[in-house]
Amino acid sequence: MIRMNVNRILPLLLLLVLFASCSRKYKVEGVSSVTSLDGKMLYLKTLRDGQWITIDSAEVVHGLFSTSGPSDSVMMVTLYMNEEAIMPLVLESGKIEVSISNSQLTAKGTPLNNALYEFIEKRNALELKIEELERKEARMVLDGAALEDIHEQLTQEGEALVKEMNDYIREFISTNYENVLGPSVFMMMCSTLPYPVMTPQIEDIIRTAPQTFKNSPLVREFLDKAKENMKLIEEHQRMEESNH
């Protein structure tokens, strides 16, 4: 029978644990072609209890910046210059390559950042197509098409693009319900509303969402406020109807 020396094994196990924790590090390597960023400090901040907390910082030197640290948990952060938000990032284990130019912002190299910026790219492309419809309308008018025909065609195209955009956002959020991207993109979508309110799109996302998603602090706060607002709107409508 082989007897194992516990005293010899324990240090080995501790070393393995140490290596495992040391290997879970994030490294952000950035390139910037925006000259106004040179010599400036950039900050990685995360939102906690309504406050932006600085997690890390780096100075931009000759268009380059880098920072690294332990990655105990996956965290959604925003890259800031002073009080100005530049772009969202997922702080996760691995090498995150950030590129900043006047025309584009990207972060890639780790799974969640790749997914996030693929999503942002596709959403931006759909938004451009929707904006393009206005220019298309002007061209069709100049080409002498009947206004009624133009309106009908562009309404159909616009509705199809909006549906494609909404379906894509819903699919992305539902695919990422269980990680930081789901709640974060949900909040990005909700931030375009004038105030928290339950839209058919939001109800659709929430209907199939697991409890972990609904319990995410920002999502829970939004839903609570949206439900309160819906009650106020309903009460207001009832009062309006009773006055008529």
N, C-alpha and C positions, 0 to 999 in steps of 0.2 A: 504494500500500500504506500502510495506517495504522500508524504506529509509536506504540506506547503508552509513555509515560514511566513506567518502573518506580518511580522515586523518588516519583512523584505517586500511584501506585496503592498502594504499600506502606502509607503512613500510613492510607489509606482502609480497607484490609483489617484493619489493626490496630484501627482504630476499630470496625469491624463485629464483630470478635471481642470487643472490650471491651463493646459494647452487648449482644451475645449473652450474655456471662457476667453482666453487670449485670442483665439482664432475668430471669435465673433466680434469683428470690428467693422466700422464703416470708414470708408476713405472717400472724401469728396475731392475730385480734381477738376478745376474749372479753367475754362479759356474764355476770355472776353475780348471782343473787338470794339467794344464801346469805350472810347478814349476817356470819357468823363468818369469812368469807374476806377481808372488808374490811381493808385495811392490811397484809395478809399477802403474802409473796413466793411466787410459783409458779415451779416449775422444770420445764423440759423435759429429761428424762433418757433416755439410751439404754443398753441393756445391751451391754457389750463385755467379752469374756473374763471373764464372771461378775461384773463390776463395773458399778454404775450410774454413768455419766459424765454430768455436767451439760452440756447443749448451749447452753441459753439460759435466761433468767429474766425475770419481769415482776412488777411490784407491782400488787395489786388496789386501785384508787382509786375510791371511790363506785360499786362494782360493775362497773367496767370495767378491762380490762387488755389490753395489746398488746405485741407484740415482732416483730422481723423480722430476717432475715439471709440470706446467700447460700445457695442451694440447689444445691450441686454434685451431690448424689446424693439419691435418695429414701431416707428413713430412718424406721424405726418408733421412736416415742418414747412415753414415758408422762408425763403431766402430774402433777406432785407438789406437795404442800404439806408442807414439811419432809420427814419420812420416810414420809408417807402417800400412796400412789398414788391418784390421782383417776380418771383415764381414759386410754385409749390414743389416740394421734394418729399420722397419717402426716405427716411433715415433707416436703412436696413443694412444687414451684414453684406459686405462686398465693396467693390470699387464703383463709385457713382461718378460718371463723366458728365460734367455740366458745360453747356456751351451757351454763351450769351452774345447775341448780336442785335443790331437795330431791327432786324426783320424777323428773328426767330429766337426762341428760348427752348432748349431741350435738356433733358437729363436721361441718361441711359446707362446700361451696364449691369443693373440688378433687376430681378424679375418684376417687382412692383413699379419701379420707375419706368421700365420699358413699357409696361401695360398702360400706365398713366399717360405717357407722352404719345403713345400710339392713339389712345382715345382722344387726347386734346387735338392731335393733328387731323384726325378724321372729323371731329366735331367742327373744327375751324373750316375744313374743306366744305362741309355741308352748309355752314353759315355763309361762306362766299357764294355758293350756288344760289342761296336764297336772295342775297344782295344783288346778284347778277340779274335776277328777274326784273328789277327796276330799269336797268340799262337795256335789257331785252325789250321792255315795253316801249321805251323811247325809240329804239331802232325800228320796231314794227310800225309805230305811228309814222315815222319818216318814210318807211317803205309803202305807206298808203293802205295798210290793212284796216279793216272795219273795226271801230272801237269795241263793239259788242263781241266780236270774235277774239280780239286781243284779250279782253277782260276774262272771257270764258276759258281760253287756253291757259293764261297765266294763273288764274285762280286754281285750276286743276293741278298745274305744275307746282304751285306754291304749297297747296295742301299735301301733295305727295311728298314733297321735300320735308315739310314740317313733321309729317307722320314718320318718315324715315329717321329723322333726327330724334324724335321722342322715343321711337322703338329702340334705337341704338343706345340712347342714354339709359333707358329702363333695363335693357339687356346687360349693359356694362355694370350697372349698380347691382343687379341681382346676381351676376357672376361673382361679384366681389362683396357680397353681403357680410361674409365672415372675416374680412381683413380691413385694413384702414382705408382702402380706396372706396369701398361702398359708401360709408357715411360721409367721407370727404367730398366725393363727387355729388352726392345727394345734397349736401349743404351748398356746394357751388351752384347747383341748379336752383335751389330755393332762394339763394341770394339775389337772383334776378327779379324776384317778386317784390312789389312795393312794401308788403308787410306779410307776416306768416299767415297763410290761408291754405285750406285743403283744396287742391285742384284735382280734376279727374286723374291726371298723370301721377300726382303724389299718392292719391288713394290707391291707384293701381300698384305702385311700388310697395306701399306699406302692406297691402293685402297679402302678399306672398312672403313678406320679410320675416326672418326668424326673430325671436325675442332679443338675441344678442345685438342685432342691428338696431331694434327699437329702443334698447336700453343704452345705446351709445349716448353720452351726455348731451352733445349738440343736437342730435336727432330728437332725443326725448324733449329737450327744451323747446325745439321748433314745433313739435307735434302738440305739446301742451298749449303753446301760445296760439297755434293755428286753430285748435279746437275751441279755445276761448273766443277767438275772433269770429269763428263760424256761428257761435251762439249769439254773439252781439249782432251780426249781420241778419240772422234769422229774426231776432227780436225787433230789429229796426224795420225789416220788411213787414212783419205782422202789424206793427204800429202804423206803417204807411197805408197798408190795406184797410185797417179799421178806420182810418181817417177819411178814406174815400167813400 
